[in-house]
Every structure is written in structure tokens, then in C-alpha cells.
Amino acid sequence: MLLLPQFTSVDGALKMKHGRKQFSVLSDSILKIKEGQKRLSALTENLLKMKVEDMHFNALSDGISKIKQGQKRLLALTNDVLNFKHGQLIPFQHLVKKEISINWKEYFDNGCKGEDMWGHYKTENGDLYVVADGASNHEGTKTGADVVRLINDRFKKDAANIAGSHDLKDLLHSINTESTEVNEGAYAAIAGILHSGNKLYSFGSGDVSIIAKKPNGKLIQILPLDLNMQLEEAEELVKTEIGTIVNGVEITEENYKQRINQYIHHGLFNAIGFGESFSLHEKSFNTKNGAVILIATDGVTDSFMEPQREAGKISMADALKIHEVINSSNNAKDAADALSNLIWDTQVKEKKKIKPDDRTGLFLYMNHITESQASPEI
């Protein structure tokens, strides 16, 4: 049997005088819930009466499909009725669901190693925004560019089939498996946002950051980063790099300890291409008008903020320039231009060195586009 929610305080709540609009929305929701209960009960009763040997497959499938649709719609309606606090109706505007559109723009400078990529892909129910940063261990013929190219190709091919976060996670693990097999010794850190309605699903593996500006202007890092490597592991890896050139510098027996320190503080130990050890950080949340998200490679973040392993608040002191870029811009294009100007001013006007690297940032600005009542038709 289907268990439907019971409402004990609805009649009392309806008697409260808090405006005709509030009363009308709530009354309509309750009537639809009651109507939906009757319809679902009738469907359920008919299905239960059917004998297995007499069932027609199409009729049964149609009945089950209608029950599932009804359950989803009743759940949405139920949320209206449950919007009470100590017998007081929540203000009318809170019974309204607001859809969010994303105004986005990329900053992309792939001239150092050619191993970054960004992508915007249409999914079944919304949009997917991705940034990846390739790397290699210099032991094989494949590079990070091969990995990010594979990532882009797979998303172009399969993104339209992504209906939700489960499909996306399956696809990411499939990409990791394929890249591990065909791009041995090469990897790519990755992070992104899956958007549908006012809901966002964030994911990441490696050291690509997802930074968010809340409506109050404060910055937070949404996901933890896989930054550090243990000393013994770093020493073993650097031994294999002696005699090679990394970022324009030859690794020698004289300077290899500096390279070890780089891995300890910034070493990549989780990314696409790591085989069975690959894992994802993830977080789902609702977004609001005025929120901003920056998905950026370490070529951007390491130049203007202290690396932060854990998710959480980003202090103004640790990321002053990033704060200024995001908070001084009203839209994504302005933010991308501001980042470009910041990099130019730092290198040319201030004559400060910035780590040679590819630099990619994807700015997402959240805006309301439509308002629709949270009560769908049954």
C-alpha cells in the first residue's frame, strides 16, 4: 500500500487570517493533495486487484508510472503545507520557487604547457560546467593534454544523457577508467558544477578549486582539495624526475629537494587517470540570486591566494585579489576581464613573478529568471 502524508494542523492553519494570496495558495495546495490522494488510492487498489496471470504488461506499467508521477507531485505539494512555523504562515514569497539562470564566461590562457581545458555542456535537465588541469609523471609518451582532450571528447559525446548527479558520477568514473588505460602516466585534476533549476551539484578530484561568493560577499571554498603528498612518496617520485625538465627547470641532484617540497605542499595524488584510487569530492546545494562561483586551476589560485586543503571560509587576508576580482564585477564577463587585468598588472606593472603555468577560470553568476508557484498541477 502507498503511505501518504497526513496533515493534522492544516484546518487550524487555514483559519488564520494572513492575507488572501497566502490563504488561496495553501487552500489550493490542500485540495490538490486530497485529489491526488484519491487518485493514487484508486490506482493502487486497481493494481492490487489484478491477478498476475491476467495482467497486461502495458496496463501495469502505465499504472505504476502514474503512481510514481503522483508521488513526486504530492511531495512537491506537501512542501507547501509543511511550510508552517509554530502555527504561523511563512510569508507568501517563500511559497514561491525561483529558477536560476547562470551568466558565465571563461578566462583561458593555455600557452604555457597546453594542458588545461574548460567546457560547457548541455545535459538532459540543465547545464554542466567543467575545468580540468592536466599533468604527467614524464615516464611515458602521454601528457596531461591527452587526458583533458579525452575528457572533453567524452563530455561532448555523453553529456546529453546526464539526467542527474548519479549519471555524472558514472560518466566520470568511466572516463577515469578509459584514461588510465590509454594515457598511462598522465592525469588531470578536474572540478565542475552541474546546474538544474536552482540546484547545483559540485564535484572535484585533485587541485582544481571551486570558490563561491555568498550573497553577503564572503568567499568559501566548496570542496576540499587533494593537495599534499607524503614525504616518502614525494621522494620516490622525484627520483624518477632527475634529469628531466619540469616547468622550464631541469631537476638535478642539487635541486631535487626543492621539487620534493613542491610535491609535499602541492603534489597531486588524486585525479582522472589514477585508476582504482580515483575518488570524487562532492556537494549538492541550492543557489540564490547574487551568488557567484569560480572554478579555477592552480595556475590562477596559487598566484593570488594561499592554497587551502579543506573546504570552508576563505579569509580576505589569504585571497585579497580574488575577493577584489569577484566582488568588483557585476557579471561573468567583467570578472574574466578583471582577472586578465590582474594578471597583466601583476606581471607587467608590478613586475612580480607568477608561477609559469596554464591558467583557466570559469566564472558563474547566478540570476533569477522566472518565478513559478511551487504547487504543480496533478
BELWOVEN-V214844 format. One line per field, one symbol per residue. phi: phi as a letter, one per 20 degrees, with the letter a starting at -180 (. if undefined). psi: psi as a letter, one per 20 degrees, with the letter a starting at -180 (. if undefined). Layout:
BEGIN
phi=???
psi=???
END
This chain:
BEGIN
phi=.eedfdcedfgfffffecofffffffffffffffffffffffffffffffegfdfegffffffffffffffffffffggffeecclndffggfeedededddecbedbcdeecmdebcbccedfcrccdccccfbbemeceecfffffffgffffffdffeeeafffffffffffffffgfdcgncbbfbbacddbmddcddbaboceeddcefgenfdcefcfdeeecfgfffffffgfegnddclncfecfedffffgffffecfecbagoemfefbdebbdaedcgnfccddbfffefffcbfgcfefpfdfgfebgffgffffedebffffffffgffffffeefeldfdgfafcccdecdecfcbccffeffe
psi=qpoqqqohjgghhhiqnkqhggggggggggghggghggghggggggghhpqgiippghggggghghggghgghhgghhhghimqoljppqqhhijpppqpqpoqqqponkifikjrqqqpppahjcqppqpqoqrrjjiaiqrhhhghggggghhhgihijoiahghggggghggggghhgilpjqrpqqqrpppodjpqoqqqobkpqoppprhjiqqqpgqqqmgqqqggggghghhiipirppkjppprihjhhhhghghhhjppjprpijciiprpqqpqrqrrpiqqppoqrihgghhjqppogqqapoqhhilghgggggiipirgghghhhgghggghghggilqppporqpppopoppqqhqpqqinrq.
END
